[in-house]
Amino acid sequence: MGNAFFVVWRESLEAFLIAGILYAWLQANDDTGKGKRALFLGLAAGAGLAMLLGWALLTVQDELTGEALEIFQTATLFVAAGLITQMVLWMRRHGRQMKARLHAELSAAAERSGLIGVAVVAALAVAREGAETVIFLYGMSQEGNLGNLLIGALAGFAGAGATAWLAAKSLARLNIGLLLRLSSILLLILASALLVAAVDRLIGAGWLPPLLDPVWDTSQLIDDTTKAGKLIADFSGYRARPALSGLLAWATYWGVVLLAWRRTAHG
């Protein structure tokens, strides 16, 4: 539930900020009010596209059985881990220019296609965030309880709305940039946990050799089969009895991410 809350909070907050940036541009550049109506239609369409993706994922899963279902669910974990990592690194490189870029896209779309262009820009911006959220949640649903996942997701959405409202009301006191930077690090930790879960599935299915299993046993310290231990394992990728293949995948992930993180600092 905690992971779902955090992911939905982060993605919804980005969507709220994008909507706020677009709304502020229309407030200054559209006196008729038609642009704002197009914006709201676009936001609704973007949310609809994201829900359509969720429906498509569930439909595909219902059609699959046995090994094909296992492959699909494992692939989803890899895709979710990859998307989270790509999103964090992209935001680190381009986040500061996001406002100017959105304004430029909205200006060009309004000039080229009128209100339809405004709606399309809004729909694509929100659909991107929504689609990422759907894939992240679907990946997490392979490892957790659906009821808790739904509660966490709804709470995360409400939390994002509250954070965005606070940001709008007290920008000087709420450092939204710091919040996004801290949440980026937590998202990378979560992505590494999804990667470890996907590798565990590959080992469990016999598609990847464990090489050495276990490398160590820290179950006396933190047992990942207990409720508290599982919570830590789900969020961080911790394993009390890790296989060498999983450790190598985890170490490779962090090696690549740290290298990319340093490079994006100069982007």
Beta strands, then each sheet from edge to edge (+ up, - down):
end
